[in-house]
Amino acid sequence: MKLFHPYLYLLISLSITSISVSKYAKTGCNDTCGNNVTIPYPFGIGADCSVNPWYIVDCNSSRPYLSALNHLEILRVDLHNQTIIVSTPRISDCQNPVEKTSQLMSIDLDRTPFLFCSYHNRFVFDGCGNAVMMENGSALTGCSTSCLSENVTEINNYCFGFSCCQTTVPHFLKLYSINIAGLGRDGGCAYAFLLDEDSYLKQTFSVQSVAANNAYVPMSLMWTFPHNATLSCCRGASDHMNMELDTGNGTFVESQKCSRHIGYKGNPYLYDGCEVIEDCASCPDSSCNYDIIYGGDGSSTKVTNFTCRPNVSPTGFGSKSSMGVILGVSLSVGVLFLIANIYALYKWIKKVKERRQRKRFFKRNGGLLLKQQEEADPSLVGKTILFTSHELEKATDNFNENRILGRGGQGTVYKGMLVDGRIVAIKKSKVVDESQLEQFINEVVILSQVNHRNVVKLFGCCLETDVPSLVSEFIPNGTLYDRLHKGIDGSPISLNMRLQIATEVSGALAYLHSATSIPIYHRDIKTTNILLDEKYRAKVSDFGTSRFVSVEQTHLTTLVKGTFGYLDPEYFQSSQFTEKSDVYSFGVVLVELLTRERPISQTRFGEHRSLATHFMLAMEEGRAMSIFDAMVIKEGTRDELLVVASLAMRCLNLNGRYRPTMKEVATELEAIRMSHIPSTVQTNTGPMTYEKNQSFTTYTETSSKMLSLNDSFSQ
């Protein structure tokens, strides 16, 4: 329980410090007119200070007037009784005939929110005769006086029937008239009027002063609010109630009322208008009792002897109800605080687990290997951008199936868009195979070093997911393989375009072999790894099996890796990969471009199953024209085709020493492409023969090697 004492002291302190001067008008508005009249809300001095135009008060010469009711002067506003006391002219009959009858009308309150209050007004008649209050021609109430020849002094100014009488009003009124029947005493006048009961009972008004001074009469009006009106009653310190005011004949006027709770003072019609009575401020929750003394006539009251509720003292905390409230609030706050802490702890634990998982994935996916490579070669530091898993999920719509560009042996490629608007291809590896992690990291390292227009640009990678991913530029027109063998877009590839693709690929390989700081062998050149951009420019991709080679090295001794149909037979037999092995693979690509045949045929058999062997046999037998693509024959001249075919034969030489370098290949192809003039007329379609070059090993000398390799492919 000691834990809750600070909260109790805090609540009491707030209650005590809340004691201030009572507020009656809206903020920024005056609440008095002159020295004696308080104008509380919903009334207000000025249009912006009242609840609506009916309650606007004009303050002229320090005297308040109700502008909506013929500028009646306001004497007092009673919030507790919901009445306003106004000064109204009395109704009189001042004619000389001995017997006379007159009828006079009151103020018309129809279509206003005000009523003549029945239980706060008295109907008073001063004079000789009788007076009747009428409503719509029917008598409501009235009284008669007895007039003696001698003067009778009214005791304490009250009317007891001698020259003055008073009675109650049966219900609320909107309009009334008074019928006076005077007896005429010494030519005097008779007066009839409604008189505010509080003024009458407290003797603050003299009945005789009306006749003597031609004075106005204080009268009480009830103000009303419809049930659907919105009142700004102060919360926690007032009661809001709906009332029905009887206007006679079974009709009622709806109204609302706000009244203060015991122990509060101020204006209950304002949100912040109630303050704790000073005597109750020391009691917890301002809960107090007090004695009420009623006047002898039951109308006036006096509040005395404020005391705190039973079992509660200004310094004690024994009230079960207040302790229950405080305990409930404290427990609620404690539970909310506990839930907030638990949620914060859950989020923190989740972040820690995710961070540890990302570190574990980073390590498993080759992150340490990447760092080792960067440590070994400082030039690699900062060149590889590491993307987060969240960035890639957002770019690919959580790797949606509709974003898949293709599937390969090493993974799936998705199309995505980064937050900066770049369209990218995201290669997501298959289930992690630790034996292939080196290939993946190798591709990252190599591509981060390469900057060539015909090599796919690497943007970065992601290593913190369950499987690693590569992020590279998006190449829109697919692979060269699809264009050649699947008829993508349905348009044939011209000879000029084929020569351009061959020139660009050879130039990219020449750059990798000789222009980089450390030579790079691709080791898997094939048409599926050659992409075409929007202008059909070639882009070499997929460096998973590529290797750096130091300047001193002439070859790499590795496990044989590559693709059947493109694999260098010399490398296959010796496991020694040289730059000439890439040249052989490119030679197969060049033959594909010339023949539009697949590297391994499903329709040819035996030694002709391999495209390289099939091409070399056709060249040996002088029937190369029979295997060339019709588009090539249609657009190229015999000399052009002979030169390209001769270059392909040199690239396919089974002895790597006699193959040209990629730089030489690129130079020759560039010369051929520049000299090519597209033509639709073929002037020479005769058989094309191939003359053996002394630097070539003849087919008959190496046929046994090729056949053995073909057998391996078949197996």
matplotlib code that plots the C-alpha trace (Angstrom):
import matplotlib.pyplot as plt

x = [0.0, 2.9, 3.5, 0.2, 0.7, 2.6, -0.4, -2.7, -0.6, -0.4, -4.2, -4.8, -2.2, -3.9, -7.3, -5.9, -4.1, -7.2, -8.9, -9.1, -11.4, -14.7, -15.2, -18.6, -18.1, -16.4, -12.7, -11.9, -15.4, -16.5, -18.7, -19.9, -21.7, -21.3, -20.4, -23.2, -24.6, -22.9, -23.6, -22.8, -22.7, -25.0, -25.6, -22.8, -21.9, -21.6, -22.5, -19.3, -19.8, -23.3, -24.7, -27.0, -28.5, -31.3, -28.8, -26.8, -26.5, -25.9, -24.0, -24.9, -24.0, -22.9, -26.4, -27.1, -30.0, -31.4, -31.4, -33.7, -36.6, -37.1, -33.9, -35.4, -33.0, -31.3, -31.3, -29.8, -29.1, -29.8, -27.8, -29.2, -32.9, -32.1, -33.9, -33.2, -34.7, -35.6, -37.2, -40.6, -43.2, -46.1, -49.7, -52.0, -55.4, -55.2, -58.6, -60.9, -64.3, -65.6, -66.0, -63.9, -62.7, -59.5, -57.5, -53.8, -51.4, -48.0, -44.7, -45.1, -42.5, -43.8, -41.0, -38.4, -36.5, -38.0, -41.1, -42.9, -41.8, -44.7, -42.9, -40.5, -43.2, -46.2, -49.2, -49.7, -52.6, -52.3, -55.4, -59.1, -61.1, -59.9, -57.5, -57.7, -54.8, -56.0, -54.5, -56.2, -59.4, -59.5, -58.9, -55.8, -55.7, -56.7, -57.3, -59.5, -58.8, -60.8, -60.6, -61.5, -62.0, -59.1, -55.6, -54.3, -50.5, -49.3, -47.1, -43.6, -44.8, -46.5, -49.9, -52.6, -55.7, -56.1, -55.6, -53.1, -53.3, -51.0, -51.4, -49.5, -49.4, -50.5, -48.1, -45.5, -46.7, -45.6, -48.2, -50.9, -53.3, -54.6, -58.2, -58.5, -61.8, -61.1, -63.4, -61.8, -60.5, -59.8, -59.0, -56.1, -54.7, -54.8, -51.7, -51.3, -48.1, -45.9, -43.3, -40.1, -40.8, -37.4, -37.6, -41.0, -40.1, -36.7, -38.4, -35.9, -38.9, -41.7, -45.2, -46.0, -43.1, -44.8, -47.6, -45.4, -42.6, -44.1, -41.4, -40.6, -41.2, -38.6, -39.9, -38.5, -38.2, -37.2, -34.7, -34.8, -32.6, -34.2, -33.1, -31.1, -29.0, -25.4, -24.4, -20.8, -21.4, -18.3, -17.4, -17.3, -18.6, -22.2, -25.3, -27.0, -30.8, -33.7, -36.8, -40.4, -42.0, -45.8, -47.4, -51.0, -53.7, -51.4, -48.6, -45.0, -41.8, -38.6, -35.5, -32.0, -30.3, -26.8, -26.4, -23.3, -22.4, -22.1, -18.8, -18.4, -19.0, -18.9, -20.7, -21.8, -22.6, -18.9, -16.6, -14.0, -16.4, -16.6, -14.1, -14.0, -15.4, -12.5, -14.0, -14.2, -10.8, -9.0, -11.2, -10.2, -12.0, -13.6, -16.2, -17.8, -21.0, -22.5, -25.5, -28.3, -30.4, -33.8, -35.6, -38.9, -40.9, -38.9, -37.5, -34.0, -31.1, -27.8, -24.9, -22.8, -20.4, -18.6, -17.2, -15.5, -17.4, -17.5, -14.3, -12.3, -10.2, -8.2, -5.0, -6.3, -7.1, -9.7, -12.6, -13.2, -14.9, -12.0, -9.4, -11.2, -11.1, -7.5, -6.6, -8.4, -6.7, -3.3, -3.8, -5.0, -1.9, 0.3, -1.2, -0.8, 2.7, 3.4, 1.8, 3.9, 7.1, 6.2, 5.6, 8.8, 10.7, 9.1, 10.1, 13.6, 14.0, 12.6, 15.1, 17.9, 16.9, 16.5, 19.9, 21.6, 19.8, 21.0, 24.6, 24.3, 23.0, 25.7, 28.3, 26.8, 26.2, 29.9, 30.0, 33.3, 34.7, 33.8, 35.6, 38.6, 38.7, 38.5, 41.3, 43.4, 42.7, 42.0, 40.8, 37.6, 36.6, 33.5, 32.8, 30.1, 26.8, 25.1, 21.3, 19.0, 16.4, 13.6, 14.8, 14.7, 11.3, 9.9, 11.5, 10.1, 6.7, 7.9, 9.4, 6.1, 5.9, 4.7, 8.2, 10.2, 12.3, 13.8, 15.1, 18.6, 20.8, 22.0, 18.8, 15.8, 16.0, 13.3, 12.5, 12.4, 12.4, 14.6, 13.3, 15.4, 13.4, 16.1, 14.8, 17.0, 17.3, 17.6, 19.2, 18.1, 20.2, 18.7, 19.0, 22.4, 25.1, 28.3, 30.3, 28.9, 29.3, 32.8, 31.3, 28.7, 31.1, 33.5, 30.8, 30.2, 33.9, 34.5, 31.5, 32.3, 35.7, 34.3, 33.2, 32.4, 29.4, 29.0, 29.2, 26.2, 26.6, 26.4, 24.7, 25.3, 24.2, 22.2, 23.8, 21.5, 18.6, 18.4, 19.8, 22.1, 21.0, 22.7, 21.3, 22.3, 21.0, 17.9, 18.4, 14.9, 15.3, 16.3, 19.1, 20.7, 19.7, 16.0, 16.3, 18.1, 16.3, 12.9, 12.0, 11.2, 9.3, 8.9, 11.5, 14.6, 18.1, 19.8, 23.4, 24.5, 22.9, 24.7, 28.0, 27.4, 26.6, 29.7, 31.9, 30.5, 30.9, 34.4, 35.3, 33.9, 36.0, 39.1, 38.6, 38.3, 41.4, 43.7, 42.3, 41.6, 44.2, 44.0, 43.0, 39.5, 38.6, 34.8, 34.8, 31.1, 30.6, 27.4, 24.3, 22.2, 24.8, 24.6, 21.8, 20.4, 19.3, 16.6, 18.9, 20.0, 23.5, 25.1, 25.8, 27.9, 26.5, 26.8, 30.3, 29.7, 32.5, 34.8, 38.3, 41.0, 44.4, 47.7, 49.9, 52.5, 50.0, 49.3, 46.5, 44.2, 44.1, 40.5, 37.7, 36.1, 33.2, 31.2, 28.4, 28.5, 28.7, 30.8, 33.4, 37.0, 38.1, 41.6, 40.4, 38.1, 41.1, 43.7, 41.7, 43.8, 41.8, 43.5, 42.3, 42.1, 39.4, 37.1, 38.1, 36.8, 33.5, 33.2, 33.8, 30.8, 28.7, 30.0, 28.9, 25.5, 25.1, 26.0, 23.9, 21.2, 21.7, 21.8, 25.2, 24.0, 21.4, 18.6, 18.0, 21.6, 23.4, 26.9, 29.7, 27.3, 25.5, 28.0, 27.6, 31.3, 32.1, 29.2, 30.5, 34.1, 33.1, 31.0, 34.0, 36.3, 33.9, 33.2, 29.5, 29.3, 26.6, 24.2, 24.3, 24.3, 21.1, 19.0, 19.1, 22.9, 23.1, 20.5, 22.2, 25.9, 28.4, 30.5, 33.7, 32.1, 30.8, 34.2, 36.0, 33.6, 33.6, 37.4, 37.6, 35.2, 37.4, 40.5, 38.6, 37.6, 41.1, 41.6, 45.0, 44.7, 48.1, 46.8, 43.7, 43.7, 43.4, 40.1, 41.7, 42.6, 39.1, 37.5, 39.7, 38.8, 35.1, 35.1, 36.7, 34.3, 31.3, 32.5, 33.0, 29.6, 27.0, 23.6, 22.2, 19.2, 20.8, 23.3, 25.5, 27.5, 25.8, 28.3, 30.0, 32.3, 35.6, 37.9, 41.6, 43.6, 46.0, 49.4, 48.9, 45.8, 45.7, 43.7, 40.4, 41.7, 44.6, 42.2, 39.1, 39.8, 39.9, 36.6, 34.9, 35.9, 34.6, 31.3, 31.0, 31.4, 28.7, 26.4, 27.0]
y = [0.0, 2.4, 2.3, 4.2, 7.0, 9.2, 9.0, 10.0, 13.0, 14.0, 13.9, 16.0, 18.5, 18.9, 19.4, 22.0, 23.9, 24.0, 26.5, 29.8, 32.7, 31.4, 31.8, 32.8, 34.1, 32.6, 33.1, 36.6, 38.0, 40.3, 38.7, 42.0, 45.1, 47.9, 47.1, 44.8, 42.7, 39.5, 38.2, 34.5, 32.2, 31.2, 35.0, 37.2, 40.7, 40.7, 38.3, 36.1, 35.7, 34.2, 30.8, 32.3, 35.7, 35.4, 35.6, 38.6, 41.4, 45.0, 46.9, 50.6, 53.2, 50.3, 48.8, 45.5, 45.1, 42.0, 43.1, 40.4, 41.4, 45.0, 45.9, 44.9, 45.8, 42.8, 43.0, 39.6, 36.2, 33.1, 30.0, 27.7, 28.4, 29.0, 32.3, 35.9, 38.8, 41.7, 45.1, 45.4, 48.2, 47.5, 47.3, 49.9, 51.5, 55.2, 56.5, 58.6, 56.9, 55.4, 52.1, 51.0, 47.9, 47.6, 44.9, 45.2, 42.9, 41.6, 41.1, 38.6, 35.7, 33.6, 32.1, 33.0, 30.6, 32.5, 31.7, 33.7, 31.6, 30.2, 29.1, 32.1, 34.8, 36.1, 37.7, 41.0, 43.4, 46.8, 48.9, 48.7, 46.1, 42.9, 41.8, 38.6, 37.1, 35.8, 33.4, 33.3, 34.6, 32.2, 33.2, 31.7, 33.3, 36.5, 38.2, 40.9, 43.5, 45.1, 48.8, 50.6, 54.3, 54.5, 53.8, 50.3, 49.8, 46.6, 44.7, 44.4, 45.5, 42.2, 42.0, 40.5, 41.6, 45.2, 47.3, 44.7, 41.0, 38.4, 34.8, 32.1, 31.4, 27.9, 27.2, 28.7, 31.3, 32.7, 35.6, 36.8, 39.8, 41.3, 42.5, 45.1, 46.0, 49.0, 50.5, 53.9, 55.2, 58.9, 58.9, 56.5, 54.0, 50.2, 48.2, 44.5, 42.8, 39.7, 40.1, 38.1, 35.9, 36.2, 40.0, 39.9, 37.5, 39.1, 42.6, 44.0, 45.5, 47.7, 47.2, 50.7, 52.1, 51.1, 53.6, 56.2, 56.3, 54.9, 52.3, 49.3, 45.8, 43.0, 39.9, 36.4, 34.7, 31.1, 30.5, 27.1, 24.9, 22.2, 18.6, 18.4, 21.5, 20.9, 22.4, 22.8, 21.7, 21.2, 17.6, 15.9, 18.9, 19.2, 17.3, 17.5, 17.0, 17.2, 19.0, 19.4, 22.7, 22.6, 25.4, 24.3, 22.3, 19.2, 21.0, 21.1, 22.9, 20.8, 22.2, 21.2, 22.3, 22.1, 22.3, 22.1, 19.2, 19.7, 21.2, 23.2, 26.8, 28.7, 28.4, 24.8, 25.9, 26.3, 23.4, 24.8, 27.0, 25.0, 25.3, 23.5, 25.4, 26.3, 24.6, 21.3, 21.6, 19.8, 16.7, 13.9, 14.3, 17.4, 15.1, 17.0, 17.4, 20.6, 21.8, 23.7, 26.2, 27.0, 30.3, 30.4, 30.6, 27.8, 29.9, 31.1, 28.9, 29.2, 26.7, 26.2, 23.7, 22.1, 18.7, 15.9, 12.7, 10.1, 8.2, 10.7, 13.5, 16.2, 14.3, 10.7, 8.1, 5.9, 6.3, 3.0, 4.6, 7.1, 4.4, 2.1, 4.8, 5.6, 1.9, 1.2, 4.1, 3.1, -0.5, 0.5, 2.7, 0.0, -2.6, -0.2, 0.5, -3.3, -4.0, -1.2, -2.6, -6.2, -5.0, -2.9, -6.0, -8.2, -5.8, -5.6, -9.3, -9.7, -7.1, -8.9, -12.3, -10.8, -9.1, -12.4, -14.3, -11.8, -12.2, -16.0, -15.8, -13.3, -15.7, -18.8, -17.0, -16.1, -12.8, -13.7, -14.9, -11.6, -9.7, -12.0, -11.1, -7.4, -7.7, -9.5, -6.8, -3.4, -2.1, -4.1, -2.3, -0.2, -1.5, -4.0, -2.6, -4.8, -4.6, -5.5, -8.2, -5.6, -3.6, -6.7, -7.8, -4.4, -4.3, -7.7, -7.5, -10.2, -12.2, -12.5, -15.3, -12.8, -11.1, -14.2, -13.6, -17.0, -20.0, -21.5, -24.1, -21.7, -19.9, -17.8, -14.3, -11.8, -8.4, -5.6, -1.8, -0.1, 2.8, 5.2, 4.0, 1.7, -1.4, -4.4, -8.1, -10.0, -13.4, -15.4, -18.5, -21.9, -23.6, -22.8, -25.2, -24.4, -26.0, -23.3, -20.3, -19.6, -19.4, -16.9, -14.7, -15.0, -13.6, -10.7, -9.9, -10.1, -8.1, -5.4, -5.0, -5.0, -1.8, -2.5, -1.5, -5.1, -6.7, -6.8, -4.2, -5.5, -3.1, -5.2, -8.3, -9.4, -11.9, -11.6, -13.8, -17.6, -17.7, -15.1, -12.8, -10.7, -7.3, -6.3, -4.1, -5.3, -6.4, -6.3, -8.5, -11.8, -14.1, -14.6, -18.3, -17.4, -15.1, -17.7, -20.9, -19.9, -17.2, -14.6, -11.6, -13.6, -11.5, -13.0, -11.8, -10.2, -11.0, -7.4, -7.9, -11.2, -9.7, -6.8, -9.3, -11.4, -8.3, -7.0, -10.3, -10.8, -7.2, -7.9, -11.1, -9.4, -6.7, -9.4, -11.3, -8.4, -4.9, -5.6, -5.3, -9.0, -11.2, -12.8, -16.1, -16.4, -20.2, -20.5, -18.6, -19.6, -18.0, -18.3, -16.1, -13.4, -10.9, -8.4, -4.9, -2.6, -1.8, -5.4, -4.7, -7.8, -8.1, -10.9, -12.3, -15.1, -15.0, -17.8, -20.0, -17.2, -16.9, -14.3, -15.3, -13.8, -12.4, -15.1, -17.9, -19.3, -21.6, -22.8, -26.3, -26.9, -29.4, -29.4, -27.0, -25.7, -26.6, -29.5, -28.3, -25.2, -27.0, -26.9, -30.5, -29.7, -28.4, -31.4, -33.8, -31.9, -29.9, -27.0, -23.9, -21.1, -18.0, -20.1, -22.2, -19.1, -18.6, -22.2, -21.5, -18.3, -20.2, -22.4, -19.2, -17.8, -21.1, -20.8, -17.3, -18.6, -21.8, -21.0, -24.6, -25.7, -26.7, -30.2, -31.5, -33.8, -34.7, -35.4, -38.5, -39.8, -37.4, -34.9, -34.4, -31.7, -28.5, -27.8, -31.2, -31.0, -27.6, -28.7, -31.8, -29.6, -27.2, -30.1, -31.5, -28.1, -28.2, -25.4, -23.6, -26.5, -25.9, -22.0, -20.2, -19.0, -15.4, -15.5, -16.9, -14.3, -11.3, -12.2, -12.5, -15.6, -13.8, -12.5, -15.9, -17.5, -15.1, -15.6, -19.3, -19.4, -17.4, -19.8, -22.8, -21.1, -20.6, -24.3, -25.6, -28.5, -27.3, -24.2, -22.9, -22.3, -20.5, -16.7, -14.5, -12.8, -9.5, -10.8, -12.2, -8.9, -7.0, -9.3, -9.3, -5.5, -5.3, -7.8, -5.9, -2.6, -3.9, -5.7, -4.0, -5.5, -7.0, -9.0, -10.4, -13.3, -13.3, -16.4, -19.4, -22.0, -24.5, -22.9, -24.7, -24.4, -24.4, -25.8, -23.4, -24.8, -23.7, -25.8, -29.4, -31.2, -32.9, -36.3, -35.9, -35.1, -37.0, -39.6, -36.9, -35.3, -38.7, -39.6, -36.2, -36.7, -40.1, -38.3, -35.8, -38.7, -40.3]
z = [0.0, 0.6, -3.2, -3.8, -1.2, -3.7, -6.0, -3.2, -2.2, -5.9, -6.2, -3.1, -4.2, -7.5, -5.7, -3.4, -6.1, -8.2, -5.9, -7.7, -8.5, -9.9, -13.6, -14.9, -18.5, -21.5, -21.8, -23.0, -22.1, -19.2, -16.6, -15.0, -16.1, -13.7, -10.1, -9.0, -11.9, -12.8, -16.4, -16.4, -19.4, -21.3, -21.3, -22.5, -23.1, -26.9, -29.6, -29.3, -25.5, -25.4, -26.4, -29.1, -30.1, -27.5, -24.7, -25.9, -23.3, -24.0, -21.3, -21.6, -19.0, -16.6, -16.8, -18.6, -21.0, -22.7, -26.3, -27.7, -25.4, -26.0, -24.0, -20.7, -17.9, -16.2, -12.4, -11.7, -13.2, -11.1, -12.4, -9.7, -10.5, -14.2, -14.1, -15.1, -13.1, -15.3, -14.6, -16.3, -16.3, -14.0, -15.4, -14.0, -14.2, -13.5, -14.5, -12.3, -12.7, -9.5, -11.1, -14.0, -15.8, -17.9, -19.6, -20.3, -22.1, -21.0, -22.9, -25.7, -25.2, -28.1, -30.3, -27.6, -25.3, -22.2, -20.1, -17.3, -14.4, -12.4, -9.2, -8.9, -9.5, -7.4, -9.0, -7.0, -7.0, -5.3, -5.1, -4.4, -6.3, -8.0, -10.7, -12.8, -14.8, -18.2, -20.8, -24.2, -22.7, -19.8, -16.2, -14.6, -11.2, -9.4, -6.1, -4.4, -1.8, 1.0, 1.2, 4.5, 4.9, 7.3, 6.3, 7.0, 7.2, 5.6, 8.0, 6.7, 3.3, 2.7, 1.1, 3.4, 1.6, 2.7, -0.4, -1.6, -2.3, -3.8, -5.1, -7.1, -10.8, -11.8, -14.7, -17.0, -19.5, -22.9, -22.8, -20.4, -19.8, -16.7, -16.2, -13.4, -11.9, -9.6, -7.0, -7.2, -3.9, -3.7, -7.4, -6.9, -9.3, -9.1, -10.1, -11.1, -12.0, -11.7, -9.0, -8.5, -5.4, -4.0, -4.1, -2.5, 0.3, 1.2, 1.3, -1.2, -3.0, -1.5, -3.0, -1.9, -3.9, -7.1, -6.6, -5.0, -7.5, -10.7, -10.5, -12.6, -11.2, -10.8, -12.6, -13.0, -16.5, -16.9, -19.8, -21.7, -23.9, -26.2, -25.4, -28.6, -27.8, -26.9, -23.5, -22.3, -18.8, -16.6, -16.3, -12.9, -11.1, -12.4, -13.1, -16.5, -16.5, -18.9, -17.7, -19.0, -18.0, -17.7, -19.8, -19.1, -21.0, -21.0, -23.0, -22.0, -23.0, -23.0, -21.4, -20.1, -16.9, -15.4, -11.6, -9.4, -7.3, -3.5, -2.6, -5.9, -6.8, -10.1, -13.4, -14.3, -17.9, -18.6, -19.2, -16.7, -14.7, -11.5, -8.6, -5.3, -2.3, -0.1, 3.0, 1.0, -0.7, 2.2, 1.8, -0.6, -3.9, -2.4, -0.8, 2.1, 4.1, 5.4, 7.4, 5.7, 7.6, 5.9, 6.4, 8.3, 5.0, 3.5, 0.8, 1.9, 2.9, 4.6, 4.3, 7.5, 9.1, 6.2, 7.2, 5.3, 4.6, 7.4, 8.1, 6.1, 7.7, 5.9, 6.6, 6.6, 3.9, 5.5, 2.9, 1.3, -1.8, -2.4, -1.7, -4.1, -6.8, -6.2, -6.0, -9.3, -11.0, -9.7, -10.7, -14.2, -14.6, -13.3, -15.7, -18.7, -17.7, -17.4, -20.8, -22.4, -20.8, -21.9, -25.5, -25.5, -24.2, -26.9, -29.7, -28.3, -28.1, -31.6, -32.9, -31.1, -32.6, -36.1, -35.8, -34.7, -37.5, -40.0, -38.7, -38.9, -42.5, -43.4, -42.1, -43.7, -47.1, -47.5, -45.8, -44.1, -47.4, -48.9, -46.1, -46.5, -50.2, -49.3, -46.8, -49.3, -52.0, -50.4, -53.8, -53.3, -50.1, -50.6, -54.2, -53.2, -51.9, -49.3, -49.6, -46.8, -47.0, -46.5, -49.5, -51.8, -50.5, -51.2, -54.7, -55.7, -53.9, -51.5, -54.4, -56.2, -58.7, -61.3, -61.0, -62.1, -65.2, -65.4, -63.5, -63.8, -62.2, -59.6, -58.7, -59.8, -61.3, -60.3, -61.8, -59.2, -58.7, -56.0, -54.0, -56.2, -59.3, -60.8, -62.5, -61.4, -61.8, -58.5, -58.7, -55.7, -55.1, -54.4, -51.1, -49.7, -50.8, -49.0, -51.8, -54.2, -51.8, -53.2, -56.7, -55.5, -53.7, -56.6, -58.9, -56.5, -56.3, -60.1, -61.2, -58.6, -60.4, -63.9, -65.6, -69.3, -71.4, -72.6, -69.1, -66.8, -64.1, -60.5, -58.0, -54.9, -53.0, -50.0, -47.6, -44.5, -45.8, -45.7, -49.3, -50.9, -53.7, -56.4, -57.5, -61.0, -63.8, -65.6, -69.2, -70.9, -74.1, -72.6, -73.7, -77.0, -76.8, -76.6, -79.6, -81.7, -80.8, -79.4, -81.8, -79.1, -80.7, -83.9, -85.8, -87.3, -86.4, -89.3, -90.1, -89.2, -85.7, -85.3, -86.3, -83.8, -81.0, -81.7, -81.8, -78.5, -76.7, -78.0, -77.0, -73.4, -73.1, -74.5, -71.8, -69.1, -70.4, -70.8, -69.8, -66.1, -63.4, -62.9, -65.9, -65.5, -67.2, -67.6, -67.9, -69.0, -72.2, -73.9, -75.5, -72.3, -70.5, -73.2, -72.6, -75.0, -73.8, -75.3, -78.2, -78.7, -77.4, -75.9, -72.1, -70.8, -67.5, -64.9, -63.5, -60.9, -62.2, -63.3, -61.8, -61.3, -62.7, -61.7, -64.4, -63.9, -64.4, -67.8, -66.7, -63.8, -62.7, -61.4, -61.3, -64.8, -64.8, -67.8, -70.2, -72.6, -76.2, -75.2, -73.1, -74.4, -75.1, -74.1, -70.7, -70.4, -70.8, -68.8, -66.2, -67.1, -68.0, -70.0, -71.7, -74.9, -73.3, -73.3, -77.0, -77.8, -76.0, -78.0, -81.2, -80.4, -79.9, -83.2, -85.0, -83.3, -84.7, -88.2, -88.1, -85.6, -84.4, -80.7, -79.3, -78.6, -81.0, -80.1, -83.8, -84.9, -83.8, -83.4, -84.1, -85.5, -82.3, -81.2, -83.1, -83.0, -84.6, -87.0, -88.2, -88.5, -90.6, -92.9, -93.3, -94.1, -96.6, -98.2, -97.5, -94.9, -96.9, -96.1, -92.4, -92.3, -91.4, -94.4, -93.1, -93.0, -96.6, -97.8, -96.3, -96.4, -99.3, -99.8, -98.8, -95.6, -94.6, -95.5, -93.3, -90.3, -90.7, -90.9, -87.7, -86.0, -87.2, -85.7, -82.4, -82.4, -83.0, -80.7, -79.8, -77.7, -78.8, -82.4, -81.3, -81.6, -78.5, -77.7, -78.5, -82.0, -82.4, -81.4, -83.8, -86.8, -86.0, -85.8, -89.2, -90.7, -89.2, -90.5, -94.0, -94.1, -96.3, -95.7, -98.9, -99.8, -103.0, -102.8, -106.0, -105.2, -103.7, -104.9, -102.5, -100.0, -99.3, -96.4, -97.0, -94.2, -92.5, -91.6, -88.0, -87.7, -86.6, -89.3, -88.4, -89.3, -86.8, -83.9, -84.8, -82.2, -79.5, -80.7, -80.9, -77.3, -76.1, -78.0, -76.2, -72.9, -73.9, -74.8, -71.5]

ax = plt.figure().add_subplot(projection="3d")
ax.plot(x, y, z, "-o")
ax.set_aspect("equal")
plt.show()
